[in-house]
Amino acid sequence: MPLLVVLLALLSCATHGANAAACDPTTGFVTVPLTDAQLPVQRPYDVPLDQRYELANGMRRMWVYCTDKPHSPTSHTKPRTEIRTVFGAAKHATTLMLHVYGGALVYYNDWTRVVDRGIYNRWFRLNVIHDVGGAGTLTVFIDGQERLRVAGRGGDLHYFKFGVYTQTAPSHLMESRWRDVRLFTKEAY
């Protein structure tokens, strides 16, 4: 059974900056093969896919409006356009969420845990390591630099989701762009 899982992605709304990687958090991990069939898109249920999702030249663009409907008629959640990969938590729906407010990447909406600032209009590499079977921790890297380490919220079966999901104090339009999304695993020693 995999003990560690890493999500690697380049995320942005613009061109890649000159921020060189300090380290490669994927060293020692093995790539998990993924197909598009394993990357289903959740979007407002009353909107065609091409009005909230675009895949072009390897880049996945997702957007949602604060006035959109949830992903199903019976859902009581807020609007989202996101891709889900099977990998929430025992007592919570999620074990990690990174929110963007005013250009800052924040752990949930906890302003004491700002992961990075100034993320608008630039590409950055995001790595998330979830130590499921060991310490139960989640470690977030931005451009190869460890920026956050937190305890997981229980459970050993989770989804990795990426995209946009309306949260507190939303903008009218929320958008993210992703490329080179990969999953990795590492077996116990």
C-alpha positions in Angstrom: 0.0 0.0 0.0 1.4 3.4 -0.9 2.5 5.5 2.1 3.3 8.7 0.5 1.6 10.5 -2.5 2.8 13.6 -4.2 0.8 15.9 -6.5 3.0 17.8 -8.8 1.7 20.6 -11.0 2.5 23.9 -12.5 -0.2 26.3 -11.7 -0.7 29.8 -13.0 -2.5 32.4 -15.1 0.6 33.7 -16.9 4.1 32.9 -17.9 6.7 31.0 -15.8 9.0 33.2 -13.7 12.7 32.8 -13.2 12.2 31.2 -9.8 14.5 28.2 -9.8 13.7 25.0 -7.9 15.5 24.7 -4.5 14.9 21.0 -4.4 12.9 18.2 -6.2 10.4 16.9 -3.7 9.6 14.0 -6.1 13.1 12.4 -5.7 12.6 8.8 -4.7 9.0 8.6 -5.8 7.5 6.7 -8.7 5.0 8.2 -11.2 1.5 6.9 -11.1 0.2 6.6 -14.7 -2.9 8.7 -15.2 -5.3 8.9 -18.2 -7.9 11.6 -18.9 -10.6 9.1 -17.9 -9.1 9.2 -14.4 -9.4 13.0 -14.3 -13.1 13.8 -14.3 -14.1 17.4 -14.2 -16.7 18.6 -11.7 -18.4 21.8 -12.9 -21.8 23.6 -12.4 -24.4 21.1 -13.3 -26.3 23.4 -15.6 -23.4 24.5 -17.7 -21.7 22.6 -20.6 -18.2 21.5 -19.9 -16.6 23.8 -22.6 -18.1 26.8 -20.8 -16.0 26.1 -17.6 -13.1 23.9 -18.7 -10.6 24.0 -21.5 -7.6 21.7 -22.3 -5.2 23.2 -24.9 -1.5 22.4 -25.5 -1.3 20.5 -22.3 -2.8 23.3 -20.2 -6.0 22.8 -18.2 -7.9 26.1 -17.7 -10.8 26.0 -15.2 -13.1 28.9 -14.2 -16.3 29.5 -12.2 -18.5 32.4 -11.4 -19.7 33.1 -7.9 -23.3 33.0 -9.2 -22.9 29.5 -10.7 -24.7 26.5 -9.4 -23.0 23.6 -7.5 -21.8 20.5 -9.3 -25.1 18.6 -8.8 -28.7 19.7 -8.3 -28.7 18.0 -4.9 -25.4 19.5 -3.7 -25.4 22.1 -1.0 -21.8 23.1 -1.8 -20.6 26.3 -3.5 -19.7 26.6 -7.3 -16.6 24.8 -8.5 -14.8 23.6 -11.6 -12.2 21.1 -10.5 -10.6 17.8 -11.5 -10.7 15.0 -9.0 -8.2 12.1 -8.8 -8.9 9.2 -6.4 -6.4 8.8 -3.8 -12.4 13.6 2.3 -10.8 12.9 5.4 -12.2 10.8 8.3 -13.8 13.6 10.2 -13.7 16.4 7.5 -14.5 16.6 3.8 -11.0 17.6 3.0 -7.5 17.1 4.5 -5.9 20.1 2.8 -7.2 23.1 0.9 -5.2 26.0 -0.5 -7.2 29.1 -1.0 -6.2 32.2 -2.9 -7.2 35.6 -1.5 -5.8 38.8 -2.9 -2.8 37.0 -4.6 -1.9 35.1 -1.4 -2.0 31.3 -1.3 -3.4 30.4 2.2 -4.0 27.1 4.1 -7.8 27.0 4.2 -8.6 30.6 5.2 -6.0 30.6 8.0 -4.0 33.8 7.6 -1.4 32.6 10.1 -0.5 30.0 7.5 0.2 31.9 4.3 2.0 29.5 1.9 3.0 32.1 -0.7 2.2 35.7 -1.7 2.1 37.4 -5.1 0.9 34.3 -7.0 -1.3 36.1 -9.5 -0.1 36.2 -13.1 2.8 33.8 -12.7 3.5 30.1 -13.1 4.7 28.3 -10.0 5.4 24.6 -9.2 3.2 23.2 -6.5 4.1 19.9 -4.8 2.0 18.3 -2.1 3.2 15.3 -0.2 0.6 13.4 1.8 2.2 10.9 4.2 -0.8 8.7 4.6 0.6 5.7 6.3 3.4 7.3 8.3 3.2 10.6 10.2 -0.1 11.6 8.6 1.4 14.9 7.6 0.9 17.1 4.5 3.9 19.1 3.2 3.4 21.8 0.6 6.3 23.0 -1.6 6.3 26.1 -3.9 9.0 26.1 -6.6 10.9 23.4 -4.6 10.8 25.3 -1.3 8.9 23.8 1.6 6.3 26.3 2.6 3.9 24.4 4.9 3.8 21.3 7.0 0.5 20.4 8.7 -1.1 17.4 10.3 -3.6 15.5 8.2 -7.2 15.4 9.2 -7.5 11.6 9.5 -8.3 8.8 7.2 -6.2 7.1 4.5 -8.5 7.5 1.4 -8.6 10.9 -0.1 -9.2 12.8 -3.4 -6.6 15.1 -4.8 -8.6 17.9 -6.5 -7.3 20.9 -8.4 -9.1 23.8 -10.0 -11.4 26.5 -8.6 -13.9 26.2 -5.8 -15.8 29.2 -4.5 -15.0 29.9 -0.8 -15.3 32.9 1.5 -15.5 36.4 -0.1 -15.4 35.2 -3.7 -14.5 37.2 -6.7 -17.1 37.4 -9.5 -14.8 35.2 -11.7 -12.3 32.7 -10.3 -9.8 31.0 -12.6 -6.8 28.7 -12.5 -4.5 27.1 -15.1 -2.7 23.9 -14.6 -0.1 21.9 -16.6 2.1 18.9 -16.0 -0.1 17.5 -13.3 1.3 14.2 -12.1 0.8 11.8 -9.2 3.6 9.9 -7.5 3.8 7.2 -4.9 6.4 5.8 -2.6 6.3 2.4 -0.9 7.4 1.7 2.6 11.0 0.9 3.1 
